[in-house]
Amino acid sequence: MELAKLLKPEAVKVVNAASSKKRLMQDLGDLVESVYGFKSGIVVDALMAREALGPTGVGHGVALPHARLDGLESVVGAFILLDRPVDFSSVDRQPVDIAFALFAPEEAGVEHLKALALVSRTLRNQTICSKLRANPDPATLYTILIEEPSVQAA
């Protein structure tokens, strides 16, 4: 599995005005609606329902919100880089400025877990996160995300 198969270039965005976790979730919902066609409200509700089970802020300024959406045919992603970190109730209590959201079909099993593991491995790499934080251009962010994992695997 490759990030390029999960993430479309247009699903990468830099957000300058997120002031809270809920606002970040709304930004993710809006991004998913514009790129994948799912209603923003449904996306936000699914993300918040998953978040109620436990926070998806994994530490070091990174969040991996995820949810299942009825009508999806495969796992897809959306990436947001925030110009100012927001409180996300992360495991390390640090605010989040990198959010990579994953959405899976309702019946997805192992593919959802593989995608989550791939994104998690990628964003645990502090070099990649530093590059992402230093490049507030969506096209550059997309390139960093899809190229770095293959370089690391070599």
C-alpha positions in Angstrom: 0.0 0.0 0.0 1.2 3.5 -0.9 0.1 6.9 0.3 -0.3 8.0 -3.3 -3.2 5.5 -3.6 -4.9 6.9 -0.5 -4.4 10.6 -1.0 -5.3 12.8 -3.9 -3.1 16.0 -4.5 -6.2 18.1 -4.1 -6.9 16.5 -0.6 -3.9 18.3 0.8 -4.5 21.7 2.4 -2.9 24.4 4.6 -5.3 26.0 7.0 -4.7 29.3 8.6 -7.7 29.8 10.8 -8.5 26.6 12.8 -9.0 27.7 16.4 -10.1 24.4 17.9 -10.3 20.6 17.4 -13.9 21.0 16.3 -12.9 23.6 13.7 -10.2 21.3 12.4 -12.7 18.5 12.0 -15.0 20.9 10.1 -12.1 21.8 7.8 -11.5 18.1 7.2 -15.2 17.6 6.5 -15.2 20.5 4.0 -12.0 19.1 2.3 -13.5 15.6 2.0 -16.7 17.1 0.6 -14.9 19.1 -2.1 -12.5 16.2 -3.1 -14.5 13.1 -2.5 -18.1 14.3 -2.6 -19.3 13.2 0.8 -21.4 15.8 2.7 -19.3 17.7 5.2 -21.8 17.2 8.1 -21.7 13.4 7.7 -17.9 13.4 7.6 -17.7 15.6 10.7 -20.3 13.5 12.6 -18.4 10.3 11.8 -15.0 11.8 12.9 -16.5 13.2 16.1 -18.2 9.8 16.9 -14.9 8.1 16.5 -13.2 10.8 18.6 -15.7 10.2 21.4 -14.2 6.7 21.7 -10.8 8.1 22.4 -8.6 10.9 21.0 -6.7 10.3 17.8 -4.0 12.8 18.6 -1.0 10.4 18.6 1.6 12.8 19.9 4.4 15.1 18.6 1.8 17.4 17.1 0.2 14.7 14.9 -3.4 13.6 14.7 -4.8 10.7 12.8 -8.5 11.1 12.9 -10.4 8.3 11.1 -13.9 7.1 10.4 -15.9 4.8 8.3 -18.2 6.2 5.6 -21.1 4.4 4.0 -20.7 4.6 0.2 -16.9 4.7 0.0 -15.4 2.1 -2.3 -11.8 2.3 -0.9 -9.8 3.9 1.9 -9.1 7.6 1.2 -7.2 10.3 3.0 -7.2 14.0 3.6 -4.2 16.0 5.0 -4.2 19.4 6.7 -1.3 21.4 8.0 -2.2 24.1 10.5 -0.3 27.3 10.7 -1.1 27.4 14.5 -1.4 24.2 16.5 -4.7 23.4 18.3 -5.5 21.4 21.4 -6.5 17.9 20.3 -6.5 16.0 23.6 -3.4 14.2 22.3 -1.8 11.4 24.3 1.2 13.6 25.0 -1.0 16.7 25.7 0.8 18.6 22.9 -1.2 20.6 20.4 -1.6 19.4 16.9 -0.6 21.0 13.7 -0.5 18.0 11.4 -3.7 16.0 10.7 -4.0 13.1 8.3 -7.5 11.8 8.3 -8.5 8.4 6.9 -11.9 7.3 5.7 -12.8 3.7 5.1 -15.8 1.9 3.7 -18.2 0.6 6.4 -17.2 -3.0 5.6 -13.4 -2.4 5.3 -11.3 -4.6 7.5 -7.6 -5.1 7.1 -7.2 -2.4 4.4 -8.3 0.3 6.9 -5.8 -1.0 9.4 -3.0 -1.2 6.8 -3.7 2.4 5.7 -3.7 3.6 9.3 -0.4 1.8 10.0 1.2 3.3 6.9 0.2 6.8 7.8 1.2 6.3 11.4 4.7 5.0 10.4 5.1 7.9 8.0 4.2 10.6 10.5 6.2 9.1 13.3 9.3 10.0 11.2 10.4 13.4 12.7 12.3 14.2 9.6 9.2 14.0 7.5 7.2 16.0 10.0 9.9 18.7 10.0 9.8 18.9 6.2 6.0 19.1 6.3 6.1 21.9 8.9 8.7 23.9 6.8 6.7 23.7 3.6 3.3 25.4 3.6 2.6 24.7 0.0 0.0 22.0 -0.7 1.8 20.6 -3.8 5.1 20.4 -1.9 3.3 18.7 1.1 1.8 16.1 -1.2 5.2 15.4 -2.7 6.8 15.0 0.7 4.0 12.7 1.8 4.1 10.4 -1.2 7.8 10.2 -1.8 9.3 10.0 1.7 7.9 6.6 2.6 9.4 4.9 -0.4 12.8 6.5 0.2 12.6 5.2 3.8 11.8 1.7 2.7 14.9 1.5 0.5 
